[in-house]
Amino acid sequence: MKSADVTYYTRDGQFDRDSDGRLVTGDGMVLQSSAGDVTVSGANLTVSQDGTILDQGEPVARLTIADFGDAKSLQPAGGNVFTAATSPQDVASPTIRQGMLETSNVSQADEMISIMGALRGAQSGQQMMQVYDELMDRATAAFGQAA
């Protein structure tokens, strides 16, 4: 995807057609191929496993699947897009699956359990500090009376 000579990259595989037949992201950015905007006219759109976009069975473009050796070279550019500080490497033989979206690698249940464990640990630490403060108050009071 390009905008003002800046190339954007996305992991978002959900594209729609705009009124001109171009494939666009949810933010309206136009999907690019080596030949420019990816435009389809027919109702029968398929994407083959190698990333070739077929319109009514005829190839119209091929998705460029890029890999960045260092993910830190990608900078968020808002929404689901990134800019890259380094040049990407083409993936020689990608596997594209039409009709499927990548899910999160985070389990909400596992994260909630982890958060609850951390919260319990923090509460235990807080209680320990309160007991320590009470003991110090008692010790200070006892030493103050003895003097």
C-alpha positions, 0 to 999 in steps of 0.5 A: 500500500502506498500513500504519498510515496510511502510504502505501508505494510500490513498483517491485516488480510481482510480487504474490501472493494471500493466503488472503483473495484480496487481492493482496500483495507478497512482504513481505505488504503489501496492494496498494491501489486508490482503493477500498481493498484489491485483492481478487480471487476468480477464477482468471483474473486479468489486468491491462490496459495501463492498469493495470485489474485484471480478475477473470474479465473484470470490472474490480475495481480500477485500479493507481495508477501514480505519478511523483515528479519528484524521486527524492530525495523517496523514502525506503527503508522496507525491502524493496522499499518507499519512503515519499514526502516529496512528493505523487506525480503520477499518470501519465496513460497508463501502459503495464503489461505483465502477466507481465513484471518490470523488470530491473536497469539494471546489467550485471554483466559491465560492473560487473566490468570496471569494478571490475577496472579500478579495482583495477588502477589502485589496484595501479599506484598502490600500486606507484608509492608503493612505488618512491617510498618505496624511492627516498626511502630510498636518497636519505636513505641516500646523503645520510646517508653524505655528511654 
